[in-house]
Every structure is written in C-alpha cells, then in structure tokens.
C-alpha cells in the first residue's frame, strides 16, 4: 500500500490485527515543513511493517534516499545519503495511543542516525569558503584539525 507523505498517520483502532505494510516518500516539502530541523530537504523512500496485536504492536522502519543538511564549514546545502532501519516497540504510554505518525517516526529514525558534524568531504566546500578558511589559518581538511578536545578523559572501564 503506497501512502502520500501528507497522509501517513495510522489510526490503530481502525486496522485489523495482523501484519500491515506501508510504503511512502518523504520529499523536500515534508522536511521543510518541520520547524528547526537540521534537515532542509530530501527524497527518502520509507517502508514500514506493522505487526498489530490485541494489546500492542511492533513496527519495523526502513528509510533509504538522500537528505539535505547545511555544511558546518561553508554553510551551503550538502547532500547526505540515508540508509537506516529501526525496530520500534511501544512503551506503556505508547500502547495507550490510537494513532501512529509514520512520517514523524521515519523522520526521527533518520535524524538520530545523522552525524553530529555536518561537513562536505575534504576539499568539496565552496572555493570561496576554502580560501577564506585558509586566509584565517584554518586547515582545509578535517584530518588537519585538532580534535583532541573531543576525546574523553574518563578512565576506561
């Protein structure tokens, strides 16, 4: 069953128990409609397999495509490939709900799998930004950056 990205909220009490499959697409319009999102656009195909039981459910989500992020170095759009899967099991509070927003669950699955730092591969930022960074003595490649402040000082267990 294919779903339009504007109509991917399931009413669980209207579905029969058993297995249900949903396929839908998240596009630029979907991602741009989410306020304060680190994703500024994209094209992602999502497959959702719902196992609905009498008192609970399980959901398997798979998302594959590409999203647009803002590069932390040059502040331009940066395509980032997405190929993620997640199994979602409800907690007690979720079991009380009658709806599932598959679009939002897919969005969350995508965002938790994004890197913390969004940057083009070395040398692929805009030429103007690369020149500006070099003029201020900032290394042009990530391998030259001093990331020692990011390492943990905690003793290994």
N, C-alpha and C positions, 0 to 999 in steps of 0.2 A: 504494500500500500504506500503510495507516494503522498507526501503531505506538502502543502505550501508552507514556506517558512513563517508566514503570519498566522498559521493555524496549527500549532503543534502542542497545544495544551490538551492533555488527555483527561477525560472525566472517568476515573476508575470505576465508579459505581455504574457506569453505562456499558462497561465492557464485560464480556463473559470471562469466566475463569479459564485459564489456559495460556497458550503461547500466542503472542502478537508481535508482528514485525512492522516497523515503520522506517521509511526512508525519506529524507528531506534534505534541503540545501540551505545553508546559511550564506547569504550574499552581503555585498557592501552595505545595502540598506539596513540589514539586520544589525550588523556590527556598529554602524554609525548611529543607530537609534539608542545605543546603550551609553548613557552619560558616564563620563570619567573613565572610559575604558582605555586600556593600553593598546587595544586592537582598533585600528582605524578603518579597516575594511577587510575584505577577503572573499574567498569562494571555497566553501568547505562542504563536502558531502558527508552526511551523517546517517548511520544505520543504527537503529535501536531495536533490541529484542527484549520484550517484556514478558515475564512469566508471572501471571496474576493468579494468586491463590486466595482462598477464602479469607484469611486474616492478614496476609501480607503480600509482598511482591519482590521480585528481583529484576534488575534492569542491566543489560549489557549495552554500552555505547561504544561505537567506533566512529572516529572522525578523521577524514583524510582530505587534504587540499592545501590551501595556502592562505595565510593571513598577512595583513599589512601592519607593521609596527613602525614606530618612529625611532630612527637610529639615535642612540645616545650621544654619538660623536658629532654627526653632521646635521642632525635634526631633519632629515629627509625620510620619505617613505622607504621602508625596507621590507621586501617580501620574505616571509619565513614559512618554510614547509611545516605542515601539520600531519602527523600520522599517529594518533593516540587511541587507546582503548581503556575502558574503565568498567568495573562491575560496581553497581550501586545497590546497596541493601538499605532498606529503611531502618531508622532507629524508631523507638517507641512513638515519638512525636509525629514522625512521617507516616506511620501506619494509620494515624487518625485522619489523614488528609484524603480528600476525594479527587484531587487533581494532581497531575504531574506536568510540569512545563518542560518538555523535552528539549526545546531550544535553549532554555536557560541552563539545563543540566549539561548540554553539549558545550555551551559557552564556558561554563565553569571547568569542565574537563579539559578544554583547550587551554584556558588561562593558567591553570595550575601546572601545566606541562611546558610553559614558556620559560626561556632562560631569564634570569634576574637582570642581566645586562643585555640590552638590545644593541648590537652593532654590526655593521656590514663586515664581511670578511676583510682582512687586511688589504688595504690599497683600493677598496671599492667605494669609499666615501667620495663625496663630490670633490673635484680637484680644488675648488676654492677653499673648502674646509681643510683639506690636507695641507695646502700652502699656509693657511692661517695657523694651524696647529704647529707646523714646523717653524714658523716665524716666532712663535712663543716658546719654542723648545720642547714641545710635547712630542713624544715619539710617534711616528707614523704607524707603527704596528703594535698590536697588543702584546706581542712577545717581548717588546722592549719596556713595557710598563712595569713598574714596581708594585706587585700585588702582595708584598709581604705583610702589609697591614690587614689583609683579608684572612690570613691564616689564623687558626685557633691557637691560643696559648695554653689551653687546657691540657693537662697530662693525659696521655692515652690510658684507657682502662685496662 
